[in-house]
């Protein structure tokens, strides 16, 4: 874990987490999914940072409606990682009920 600590710190900089560009958000969410894969089952961030990360990840799911988007496959990979590593359980542990509701609302809107 020590070897990747600089990366773990770099991706949670406030200017990245609050970035307005959708492409940056998708790429950052992809980074967090890879970090999750590498560090599982441990969470390398505080609860507050995890909540912010989950907010970012859930925000990328709206783009799943656009199958022609150049980041569609990345969004699918993010969704697969969320499912594979049971991020919803972590979100429940962190009491991110509003995010879970938003996530499923987004999924239902997309499939309509």
C-alpha positions in Angstrom: 0.0 0.0 0.0 2.9 2.3 0.7 4.1 2.1 -2.9 0.8 3.5 -4.3 0.3 6.1 -1.5 1.4 9.0 -3.8 -1.3 8.0 -6.3 -3.9 7.5 -3.6 -3.2 11.1 -2.4 -3.0 12.6 -5.8 -6.4 11.5 -7.0 -8.3 12.9 -4.0 -7.1 16.4 -4.4 -10.1 18.8 -4.0 -9.6 20.4 -7.5 -10.0 16.9 -9.1 -12.9 15.8 -7.0 -14.8 19.0 -7.7 -13.8 19.3 -11.3 -16.7 20.3 -13.7 -15.6 18.4 -16.8 -17.5 15.2 -17.3 -14.6 13.5 -19.0 -12.4 14.2 -16.0 -15.1 12.8 -13.7 -15.3 9.6 -15.7 -11.5 9.1 -15.8 -11.3 9.9 -12.1 -14.0 7.4 -11.3 -12.1 4.8 -13.4 -9.0 5.5 -11.3 -11.0 5.0 -8.1 -12.4 1.7 -9.4 -8.8 0.5 -10.1 -7.8 1.6 -6.6 -10.7 -0.4 -5.2 -9.6 -3.4 -7.2 -6.0 -3.1 -6.0 -6.7 -2.4 -2.3 -9.8 -4.5 -1.7 -11.0 -5.4 0.8 -9.4 -2.5 2.6 -10.6 1.1 2.0 -7.6 3.4 1.6 -9.7 6.6 2.4 -11.6 8.1 5.2 -15.4 7.8 5.3 -15.8 11.4 4.2 -13.6 10.9 1.2 -15.3 7.7 0.3 -18.7 9.5 0.4 -17.3 12.1 -2.1 -15.9 9.3 -4.3 -19.2 7.5 -4.3 -21.0 10.7 -5.2 -18.6 11.1 -8.2 -19.1 7.5 -9.3 -22.9 7.6 -9.1 -22.8 10.8 -11.0 -21.1 9.1 -13.9 -23.9 6.6 -14.4 -26.2 9.1 -16.1 -23.9 8.8 -19.1 -24.9 5.1 -19.5 -27.9 6.4 -21.4 -25.7 7.5 -24.3 -24.4 4.2 -25.8 -22.5 6.2 -28.5 -20.5 8.2 -26.0 -16.7 7.7 -26.3 -16.7 6.9 -22.5 -19.6 4.5 -22.6 -17.3 1.5 -22.1 -15.6 3.2 -19.2 -18.9 3.8 -17.5 -19.8 0.2 -18.0 -16.5 -0.8 -16.4 -17.2 1.5 -13.5 -20.6 -0.1 -13.0 -19.1 -3.6 -13.2 -16.6 -2.7 -10.5 -19.3 -1.2 -8.3 -21.2 -4.5 -8.6 -18.2 -6.8 -8.3 -16.8 -5.2 -5.2 -20.3 -4.7 -3.7 -19.8 -1.0 -3.3 -23.5 -0.7 -2.4 -22.8 -2.4 0.9 -20.0 0.1 1.6 -22.4 2.9 0.7 -25.0 1.5 3.1 -22.3 1.2 5.8 -21.5 4.9 5.2 -25.2 5.8 5.3 -25.2 7.0 1.7 -28.9 6.2 1.3 -29.5 9.2 -0.8 -26.8 8.1 -3.2 -28.1 4.6 -3.5 -31.6 6.1 -4.2 -30.1 8.4 -6.9 -28.2 5.5 -8.4 -31.2 3.2 -8.8 -33.4 6.2 -10.0 -30.7 6.8 -12.7 -30.7 3.1 -13.7 -34.5 3.1 -13.9 -34.5 6.2 -16.0 -32.0 4.7 -18.4 -33.9 1.5 -19.0 -37.1 3.3 -19.8 
